[in-house]
Amino acid sequence: MSGAPIITLTPAPTLDRTYFVHNLIEGGVNRADGVSEELAGKGINVTRGLYLSGVKAPGVIPIGNSDPGVLARTGSIEQFIPHWVDGTLRVSTTIVEKDGPTTKVNEAPRPLSDSDWKEVVALTIAKVKENNAKWLVIAGALPIDKGTHTFVDLEPLFHAMHDMGVRVAMDSSGEPLKVYASKGLPSVIKPNAHELAETVGRDLYTVGDVIDAARELCEHGVECVLASLGPDGMVAVTKEHAWKAKTAPVKVINTVGAGDATLAGFLTAVVTNPVSNNDEFGVGFNVPLGVKTAVQYGAVSVTQPTSGLENLDNMPEAEITDNPDRDAPLEEVAHSAPTK
C-alpha cells in the first residue's frame, strides 16, 4: 500500500445492513425484497470512493474482534488496515422504501480504552509516514474513552499531521466538530448547513449566512469549509473566496453516504490536479475543481442503493459560480439548536 496520497481513519466503523422494501407498514410486519451488508462508516465510504477514482487511500479502522471474518465477508481486506479491539462491531440498519423515504437507525459507537485509542493513533501516524501521504481524512462519529467517559482525543493526530506537513480533512458533527474547528486544527471540514449552524451557534437563513459562518471558522485557521446544502448544492469557502456548485436534479434512491461521496470527489480532484507555484486559490489546492467534482460524486451516490459508491457511471454535469447569490434563501432554515 506504499505511495498512497491519502489515508483515512474511521474511529467508529459499523456493519451496515440495508433492507429494501416496497411499501413499509409502520408498526407492522414487513418482508424485505433484498438485504445487503457492508462495512461502513464515513471514512470507509470515502476510501471506497477514492479507490473507484483510482486514488489509493488505505483506511485505518478499530474493529471488534468478535467477528474476525467481517473483512473477508464484506470484501474489505485489500483497502483497510484493522486494529482489532475486544468486543463486537456496531450495527447500523437502513430501510430503503421503493419510491419512498430512507430510514436509518445507528447504534452508538463502541467505547474504546485509552490504550486501544493510542494504538489507533500510532497506527494512523505510521501509515501516513509509510505512504508519504499528503492528506489524512478523519471521518464519522467518535467513540467514547472508557476511562474519561468523554470523546477520544484527536489533538495528538492533528499535531502530528501538522508537524509532518499533512493536511487533515475532518467530516464529523456535534461537539467534536465544534471543538476542533474552533481551534482551527482541520484544513478542511465538510458540515451540512445544520451542522455549520450548530458549530457557530446561530441560525442560517441564506447562502450569505452560510458563507459568513464558514468564513468565521476560516478565521480560526480552517483553510476550506465545504458546506453541503442538499438540493441547493455545495458552497466552498476560504478566507478570500467562495464558490457554489450544483448539478441538475437526479432520481434519488438512497441518500445515506452521499456526504462521504462528496468528500471523495473533492479529494479526488484535489490530489490529481495539484496547483502550480502560482496558487490562485490561496490555500494550496484547487478548491473550485474540488467542489465541482464533489457535487458530481454526491449526485451519483444518491442514485445508488448502497451507503458506499458502487460505481461512477452516469456522472452528471455540474455548474459552478465564484459569485454565489448571497440573498438566495436556503430550502430550509439551518437551526443552531434542534427545533421542538
C-alpha positions as a Markdown table, in Angstrom:
| # | Residue | x | y | z |
|---|---|---|---|---|
| 1 | Met | 0.0 | 0.0 | 0.0 |
| 2 | Ser | 3.0 | 2.3 | -0.3 |
| 3 | Gly | 2.7 | 5.6 | -2.1 |
| 4 | Ala | -1.0 | 6.4 | -1.2 |
| 5 | Pro | -1.6 | 10.2 | -1.3 |
| 6 | Ile | -4.5 | 9.8 | 1.3 |
| 7 | Ile | -5.0 | 7.8 | 4.5 |
| 8 | Thr | -8.4 | 7.7 | 6.1 |
| 9 | Leu | -9.4 | 7.0 | 9.7 |
| 10 | Thr | -12.9 | 5.8 | 10.7 |
| 11 | Pro | -12.8 | 6.0 | 14.5 |
| 12 | Ala | -16.2 | 4.1 | 14.9 |
| 13 | Pro | -16.8 | 1.8 | 11.9 |
| 14 | Thr | -20.1 | 0.0 | 11.6 |
| 15 | Leu | -21.6 | -3.1 | 9.9 |
| 16 | Asp | -24.3 | -1.5 | 7.7 |
| 17 | Arg | -27.3 | -3.7 | 6.9 |
| 18 | Thr | -29.7 | -2.3 | 4.3 |
| 19 | Tyr | -33.2 | -3.7 | 3.8 |
| 20 | Phe | -35.1 | -2.9 | 0.6 |
| 21 | Val | -38.9 | -2.9 | 0.9 |
| 22 | His | -41.8 | -1.9 | -1.4 |
| 23 | Asn | -44.4 | -0.5 | 1.0 |
| 24 | Leu | -43.3 | -0.1 | 4.6 |
| 25 | Ile | -46.0 | -0.7 | 7.1 |
| 26 | Glu | -45.1 | 1.2 | 10.2 |
| 27 | Gly | -45.7 | -0.9 | 13.3 |
| 28 | Gly | -46.4 | -4.0 | 11.2 |
| 29 | Val | -44.5 | -7.0 | 9.8 |
| 30 | Asn | -42.6 | -6.3 | 6.6 |
| 31 | Arg | -40.8 | -8.6 | 4.2 |
| 32 | Ala | -37.6 | -7.3 | 2.6 |
| 33 | Asp | -37.2 | -7.6 | -1.2 |
| 34 | Gly | -33.5 | -7.7 | -0.6 |
| 35 | Val | -30.8 | -7.3 | 2.0 |
| 36 | Ser | -27.2 | -6.1 | 1.7 |
| 37 | Glu | -24.4 | -6.0 | 4.2 |
| 38 | Glu | -21.2 | -3.9 | 4.1 |
| 39 | Leu | -18.6 | -2.5 | 6.3 |
| 40 | Ala | -19.4 | 1.2 | 6.6 |
| 41 | Gly | -18.6 | 4.5 | 8.3 |
| 42 | Lys | -17.7 | 7.8 | 6.8 |
| 43 | Gly | -14.0 | 7.2 | 6.4 |
| 44 | Ile | -14.6 | 3.8 | 5.0 |
| 45 | Asn | -17.0 | 5.2 | 2.4 |
| 46 | Val | -14.5 | 7.9 | 1.5 |
| 47 | Thr | -11.8 | 5.2 | 1.0 |
| 48 | Arg | -14.0 | 3.2 | -1.4 |
| 49 | Gly | -15.0 | 6.3 | -3.4 |
| 50 | Leu | -11.3 | 7.2 | -3.8 |
| 51 | Tyr | -10.4 | 3.7 | -4.9 |
| 52 | Leu | -13.1 | 3.9 | -7.5 |
| 53 | Ser | -11.5 | 7.0 | -8.8 |
| 54 | Gly | -8.1 | 5.3 | -9.0 |
| 55 | Val | -6.7 | 7.1 | -5.9 |
| 56 | Lys | -5.2 | 4.9 | -3.2 |
| 57 | Ala | -6.5 | 5.7 | 0.2 |
| 58 | Pro | -6.0 | 2.9 | 2.7 |
| 59 | Gly | -8.3 | 3.2 | 5.7 |
| 60 | Val | -7.4 | 2.6 | 9.4 |
| 61 | Ile | -10.3 | 1.1 | 11.4 |
| 62 | Pro | -10.6 | -0.1 | 15.0 |
| 63 | Ile | -12.8 | -3.1 | 14.7 |
| 64 | Gly | -14.3 | -5.6 | 17.2 |
| 65 | Asn | -12.6 | -9.0 | 17.2 |
| 66 | Ser | -15.8 | -11.0 | 17.9 |
| 67 | Asp | -16.4 | -11.2 | 14.1 |
| 68 | Pro | -13.0 | -11.9 | 12.6 |
| 69 | Gly | -14.4 | -12.8 | 9.2 |
| 70 | Val | -16.1 | -9.5 | 8.6 |
| 71 | Leu | -13.4 | -8.0 | 6.4 |
| 72 | Ala | -13.4 | -11.0 | 4.1 |
| 73 | Arg | -17.2 | -11.3 | 4.1 |
| 74 | Thr | -17.7 | -7.7 | 3.1 |
| 75 | Gly | -14.9 | -7.5 | 0.6 |
| 76 | Ser | -12.8 | -5.2 | 2.7 |
| 77 | Ile | -9.5 | -6.9 | 3.0 |
| 78 | Glu | -7.5 | -5.0 | 0.4 |
| 79 | Gln | -8.4 | -1.4 | 1.3 |
| 80 | Phe | -8.5 | -1.4 | 5.1 |
| 81 | Ile | -6.0 | -1.7 | 7.9 |
| 82 | Pro | -7.7 | -3.1 | 11.0 |
| 83 | His | -6.7 | -2.6 | 14.6 |
| 84 | Trp | -8.6 | -5.4 | 16.4 |
| 85 | Val | -10.2 | -4.4 | 19.7 |
| 86 | Asp | -12.3 | -6.5 | 22.2 |
| 87 | Gly | -16.0 | -6.7 | 21.5 |
| 88 | Thr | -18.5 | -6.5 | 18.7 |
| 89 | Leu | -18.8 | -4.3 | 15.7 |
| 90 | Arg | -21.7 | -1.9 | 16.0 |
| 91 | Val | -24.6 | -2.4 | 13.5 |
| 92 | Ser | -26.5 | 0.3 | 11.6 |
| 93 | Thr | -29.8 | -0.6 | 10.0 |
| 94 | Thr | -31.1 | 1.2 | 6.9 |
| 95 | Ile | -34.6 | 0.7 | 5.4 |
| 96 | Val | -34.9 | 1.9 | 1.8 |
| 97 | Glu | -38.5 | 2.1 | 0.7 |
| 98 | Lys | -39.2 | 2.0 | -3.0 |
| 99 | Asp | -40.2 | 5.4 | -4.2 |
| 100 | Gly | -40.3 | 6.4 | -0.5 |
| 101 | Pro | -38.0 | 7.7 | 2.2 |
| 102 | Thr | -34.9 | 6.2 | 3.6 |
| 103 | Thr | -34.9 | 5.3 | 7.4 |
| 104 | Lys | -31.6 | 4.7 | 9.2 |
| 105 | Val | -31.0 | 3.5 | 12.8 |
| 106 | Asn | -27.4 | 3.8 | 14.0 |
| 107 | Glu | -26.0 | 2.1 | 17.1 |
| 108 | Ala | -23.8 | 4.4 | 19.2 |
| 109 | Pro | -20.1 | 3.9 | 18.7 |
| 110 | Arg | -18.5 | 1.2 | 20.9 |
| 111 | Pro | -16.3 | 2.8 | 23.7 |
| 112 | Leu | -12.6 | 2.3 | 23.4 |
| 113 | Ser | -9.9 | 2.0 | 26.1 |
| 114 | Asp | -7.2 | 4.7 | 26.3 |
| 115 | Ser | -4.6 | 2.1 | 25.3 |
| 116 | Asp | -6.6 | 1.0 | 22.2 |
| 117 | Trp | -7.1 | 4.6 | 21.1 |
| 118 | Lys | -3.4 | 5.4 | 21.5 |
| 119 | Glu | -2.6 | 2.4 | 19.4 |
| 120 | Val | -5.1 | 3.5 | 16.7 |
| 121 | Val | -3.4 | 7.0 | 16.7 |
| 122 | Ala | 0.0 | 5.4 | 16.4 |
| 123 | Leu | -1.1 | 3.1 | 13.6 |
| 124 | Thr | -2.6 | 6.0 | 11.7 |
| 125 | Ile | 0.6 | 8.1 | 12.0 |
| 126 | Ala | 2.7 | 5.2 | 10.9 |
| 127 | Lys | 0.6 | 4.6 | 7.8 |
| 128 | Val | 0.7 | 8.2 | 6.8 |
| 129 | Lys | 4.5 | 8.2 | 7.1 |
| 130 | Glu | 4.8 | 4.8 | 5.3 |
| 131 | Asn | 2.8 | 6.1 | 2.4 |
| 132 | Asn | 4.2 | 9.6 | 2.4 |
| 133 | Ala | 0.6 | 10.7 | 2.3 |
| 134 | Lys | -0.3 | 14.4 | 1.9 |
| 135 | Trp | -3.9 | 14.1 | 3.3 |
| 136 | Leu | -5.5 | 12.4 | 6.3 |
| 137 | Val | -9.3 | 12.1 | 6.4 |
| 138 | Ile | -10.9 | 11.7 | 9.9 |
| 139 | Ala | -14.5 | 11.0 | 9.3 |
| 140 | Gly | -17.5 | 9.8 | 11.2 |
| 141 | Ala | -18.6 | 9.7 | 14.8 |
| 142 | Leu | -16.0 | 9.5 | 17.6 |
| 143 | Pro | -16.1 | 6.7 | 20.3 |
| 144 | Ile | -16.1 | 7.5 | 24.0 |
| 145 | Asp | -13.0 | 6.8 | 26.0 |
| 146 | Lys | -13.8 | 4.1 | 28.6 |
| 147 | Gly | -11.7 | 5.9 | 31.2 |
| 148 | Thr | -12.7 | 9.5 | 30.9 |
| 149 | His | -16.3 | 9.0 | 29.5 |
| 150 | Thr | -15.6 | 11.8 | 27.0 |
| 151 | Phe | -14.8 | 11.6 | 23.3 |
| 152 | Val | -11.4 | 10.2 | 22.4 |
| 153 | Asp | -8.8 | 12.9 | 21.9 |
| 154 | Leu | -7.9 | 13.8 | 18.3 |
| 155 | Glu | -5.4 | 16.6 | 19.1 |
| 156 | Pro | -2.3 | 14.3 | 19.1 |
| 157 | Leu | -3.3 | 13.3 | 15.5 |
| 158 | Phe | -3.8 | 16.9 | 14.4 |
| 159 | His | -0.5 | 18.0 | 15.9 |
| 160 | Ala | 1.4 | 15.0 | 14.4 |
| 161 | Met | 0.0 | 15.8 | 10.9 |
| 162 | His | 0.9 | 19.4 | 11.2 |
| 163 | Asp | 4.4 | 18.5 | 12.1 |
| 164 | Met | 4.6 | 16.3 | 9.0 |
| 165 | Gly | 3.0 | 18.9 | 6.7 |
| 166 | Val | -0.1 | 16.7 | 6.1 |
| 167 | Arg | -3.5 | 18.3 | 5.7 |
| 168 | Val | -6.4 | 16.9 | 7.6 |
| 169 | Ala | -10.0 | 16.8 | 6.2 |
| 170 | Met | -12.5 | 16.3 | 9.0 |
| 171 | Asp | -16.1 | 15.1 | 8.5 |
| 172 | Ser | -17.8 | 14.9 | 11.8 |
| 173 | Ser | -20.5 | 16.8 | 13.7 |
| 174 | Gly | -21.7 | 17.9 | 17.1 |
| 175 | Glu | -19.2 | 18.7 | 19.9 |
| 176 | Pro | -16.1 | 17.2 | 18.1 |
| 177 | Leu | -16.7 | 19.4 | 15.0 |
| 178 | Lys | -17.2 | 22.5 | 17.1 |
| 179 | Val | -14.2 | 21.9 | 19.3 |
| 180 | Tyr | -11.6 | 21.2 | 16.6 |
| 181 | Ala | -13.0 | 23.7 | 14.0 |
| 182 | Ser | -13.0 | 26.5 | 16.6 |
| 183 | Lys | -9.3 | 25.6 | 17.3 |
| 184 | Gly | -8.6 | 25.7 | 13.5 |
| 185 | Leu | -7.0 | 22.3 | 13.5 |
| 186 | Pro | -8.5 | 20.7 | 10.4 |
| 187 | Ser | -7.5 | 22.0 | 7.0 |
| 188 | Val | -10.9 | 21.1 | 5.5 |
| 189 | Ile | -14.3 | 20.5 | 7.2 |
| 190 | Lys | -17.4 | 19.3 | 5.5 |
| 191 | Pro | -20.5 | 20.2 | 7.5 |
| 192 | Asn | -24.1 | 20.4 | 6.2 |
| 193 | Ala | -25.9 | 23.6 | 6.8 |
| 194 | His | -27.4 | 22.5 | 10.2 |
| 195 | Glu | -24.0 | 21.2 | 11.5 |
| 196 | Leu | -22.4 | 24.5 | 10.4 |
| 197 | Ala | -25.2 | 26.4 | 12.3 |
| 198 | Glu | -24.6 | 24.4 | 15.4 |
| 199 | Thr | -20.9 | 25.0 | 15.2 |
| 200 | Val | -21.1 | 28.8 | 15.0 |
| 201 | Gly | -24.2 | 29.0 | 17.3 |
| 202 | Arg | -26.6 | 30.8 | 15.2 |
| 203 | Asp | -29.4 | 30.1 | 12.7 |
| 204 | Leu | -28.6 | 30.3 | 8.9 |
| 205 | Tyr | -31.3 | 31.6 | 6.5 |
| 206 | Thr | -29.4 | 32.4 | 3.3 |
| 207 | Val | -26.4 | 31.4 | 1.3 |
| 208 | Gly | -24.8 | 34.5 | 2.5 |
| 209 | Asp | -25.3 | 33.4 | 6.1 |
| 210 | Val | -23.6 | 30.1 | 5.2 |
| 211 | Ile | -20.7 | 31.9 | 3.7 |
| 212 | Asp | -20.3 | 34.2 | 6.7 |
| 213 | Ala | -20.5 | 31.3 | 9.1 |
| 214 | Ala | -17.9 | 29.3 | 7.2 |
| 215 | Arg | -15.6 | 32.3 | 7.0 |
| 216 | Glu | -15.8 | 32.7 | 10.7 |
| 217 | Leu | -14.2 | 29.2 | 11.0 |
| 218 | Cys | -11.6 | 30.1 | 8.4 |
| 219 | Glu | -10.6 | 32.9 | 10.6 |
| 220 | His | -9.8 | 30.4 | 13.3 |
| 221 | Gly | -7.5 | 28.6 | 10.9 |
| 222 | Val | -9.6 | 26.2 | 8.8 |
| 223 | Glu | -8.4 | 26.5 | 5.2 |
| 224 | Cys | -11.6 | 25.5 | 3.5 |
| 225 | Val | -15.2 | 24.8 | 4.6 |
| 226 | Leu | -17.3 | 22.6 | 2.3 |
| 227 | Ala | -20.9 | 23.3 | 3.3 |
| 228 | Ser | -23.4 | 20.9 | 1.9 |
| 229 | Leu | -26.8 | 22.5 | 1.1 |
| 230 | Gly | -28.7 | 19.4 | 0.0 |
| 231 | Pro | -30.6 | 20.1 | -3.2 |
| 232 | Asp | -29.1 | 23.6 | -3.4 |
| 233 | Gly | -25.6 | 22.0 | -3.9 |
| 234 | Met | -22.5 | 22.9 | -2.0 |
| 235 | Val | -20.6 | 26.1 | -1.1 |
| 236 | Ala | -16.8 | 26.0 | -0.7 |
| 237 | Val | -15.5 | 28.9 | 1.4 |
| 238 | Thr | -11.9 | 30.1 | 2.1 |
| 239 | Lys | -10.8 | 33.3 | 3.8 |
| 240 | Glu | -10.8 | 35.2 | 0.5 |
| 241 | His | -13.1 | 33.2 | -1.9 |
| 242 | Ala | -16.4 | 31.4 | -2.1 |
| 243 | Trp | -17.7 | 29.1 | -4.8 |
| 244 | Lys | -21.1 | 27.4 | -5.2 |
| 245 | Ala | -21.6 | 24.2 | -7.2 |
| 246 | Lys | -24.6 | 22.1 | -8.0 |
| 247 | Thr | -25.9 | 19.5 | -10.6 |
| 248 | Ala | -29.2 | 19.1 | -12.2 |
| 249 | Pro | -31.7 | 17.1 | -10.2 |
| 250 | Val | -31.3 | 13.3 | -10.2 |
| 251 | Lys | -33.5 | 10.4 | -9.2 |
| 252 | Val | -32.9 | 9.8 | -5.5 |
| 253 | Ile | -32.8 | 6.2 | -4.3 |
| 254 | Asn | -30.7 | 6.4 | -1.1 |
| 255 | Thr | -29.2 | 9.5 | 0.5 |
| 256 | Val | -27.1 | 7.6 | 3.0 |
| 257 | Gly | -23.4 | 8.1 | 2.3 |
| 258 | Ala | -23.9 | 11.0 | -0.1 |
| 259 | Gly | -21.8 | 13.3 | 2.0 |
| 260 | Asp | -19.0 | 10.7 | 2.1 |
| 261 | Ala | -19.1 | 10.6 | -1.7 |
| 262 | Thr | -18.8 | 14.3 | -2.0 |
| 263 | Leu | -15.7 | 14.3 | 0.1 |
| 264 | Ala | -14.2 | 11.5 | -2.0 |
| 265 | Gly | -15.0 | 13.6 | -5.1 |
| 266 | Phe | -13.4 | 16.7 | -3.6 |
| 267 | Leu | -10.2 | 14.9 | -2.7 |
| 268 | Thr | -10.0 | 13.0 | -6.0 |
| 269 | Ala | -9.9 | 16.3 | -7.8 |
| 270 | Val | -7.5 | 17.9 | -5.4 |
| 271 | Val | -4.8 | 15.2 | -5.3 |
| 272 | Thr | -5.0 | 14.5 | -9.1 |
| 273 | Asn | -4.9 | 18.2 | -10.1 |
| 274 | Pro | -2.1 | 19.8 | -8.0 |
| 275 | Val | -1.9 | 23.6 | -8.1 |
| 276 | Ser | 1.1 | 25.4 | -9.6 |
| 277 | Asn | 3.5 | 27.6 | -7.7 |
| 278 | Asn | 1.2 | 30.5 | -8.6 |
| 279 | Asp | -1.6 | 29.4 | -6.2 |
| 280 | Glu | -4.6 | 31.5 | -7.3 |
| 281 | Phe | -6.8 | 29.8 | -4.6 |
| 282 | Gly | -4.8 | 30.9 | -1.6 |
| 283 | Val | -4.8 | 27.5 | 0.2 |
| 284 | Gly | -2.5 | 25.3 | -1.9 |
| 285 | Phe | -5.2 | 23.1 | -3.5 |
| 286 | Asn | -7.8 | 23.5 | -6.3 |
| 287 | Val | -10.9 | 24.4 | -4.4 |
| 288 | Pro | -13.3 | 25.2 | -7.3 |
| 289 | Leu | -12.5 | 22.0 | -9.2 |
| 290 | Gly | -12.8 | 20.1 | -5.9 |
| 291 | Val | -16.2 | 21.4 | -5.0 |
| 292 | Lys | -17.4 | 20.9 | -8.6 |
| 293 | Thr | -16.3 | 17.3 | -8.5 |
| 294 | Ala | -17.8 | 16.9 | -5.0 |
| 295 | Val | -21.3 | 17.6 | -6.1 |
| 296 | Gln | -21.0 | 15.3 | -9.1 |
| 297 | Tyr | -20.0 | 12.4 | -6.8 |
| 298 | Gly | -22.8 | 13.2 | -4.4 |
| 299 | Ala | -25.3 | 13.2 | -7.2 |
| 300 | Val | -24.1 | 9.8 | -8.4 |
| 301 | Ser | -24.2 | 8.5 | -4.9 |
| 302 | Val | -27.9 | 9.2 | -4.2 |
| 303 | Thr | -28.9 | 7.3 | -7.4 |
| 304 | Gln | -27.4 | 4.1 | -6.0 |
| 305 | Pro | -28.9 | 1.8 | -3.3 |
| 306 | Thr | -25.9 | 1.3 | -1.0 |
| 307 | Ser | -24.3 | 3.6 | 1.5 |
| 308 | Gly | -21.0 | 3.5 | -0.4 |
| 309 | Leu | -20.4 | 4.3 | -4.0 |
| 310 | Glu | -20.8 | 1.3 | -6.3 |
| 311 | Asn | -19.6 | 2.9 | -9.5 |
| 312 | Leu | -19.1 | 6.3 | -11.1 |
| 313 | Asp | -21.3 | 5.8 | -14.1 |
| 314 | Asn | -23.7 | 8.5 | -15.4 |
| 315 | Met | -21.8 | 11.3 | -13.9 |
| 316 | Pro | -23.9 | 14.5 | -14.2 |
| 317 | Glu | -22.6 | 17.8 | -15.3 |
| 318 | Ala | -22.1 | 20.4 | -12.7 |
| 319 | Glu | -22.3 | 24.2 | -12.8 |
| 320 | Ile | -20.1 | 26.4 | -10.6 |
| 321 | Thr | -20.0 | 30.1 | -9.8 |
| 322 | Asp | -17.4 | 32.2 | -8.0 |
| 323 | Asn | -20.1 | 34.8 | -7.2 |
| 324 | Pro | -22.8 | 33.0 | -5.2 |
| 325 | Asp | -26.1 | 34.8 | -4.7 |
| 326 | Arg | -25.8 | 35.7 | -1.0 |
| 327 | Asp | -29.5 | 36.6 | -0.7 |
| 328 | Ala | -30.7 | 33.2 | -2.0 |
| 329 | Pro | -32.7 | 31.6 | 0.8 |
| 330 | Leu | -31.9 | 28.1 | 2.0 |
| 331 | Glu | -34.5 | 25.5 | 1.2 |
| 332 | Glu | -35.0 | 25.1 | 4.9 |
| 333 | Val | -33.6 | 27.3 | 7.8 |
| 334 | Ala | -30.5 | 25.7 | 9.4 |
| 335 | His | -31.1 | 26.0 | 13.1 |
| 336 | Ser | -28.2 | 26.2 | 15.6 |
| 337 | Ala | -30.1 | 24.0 | 18.0 |
| 338 | Pro | -32.7 | 21.2 | 17.4 |
| 339 | Thr | -36.2 | 22.6 | 17.0 |
| 340 | Lys | -39.0 | 21.3 | 19.2 |
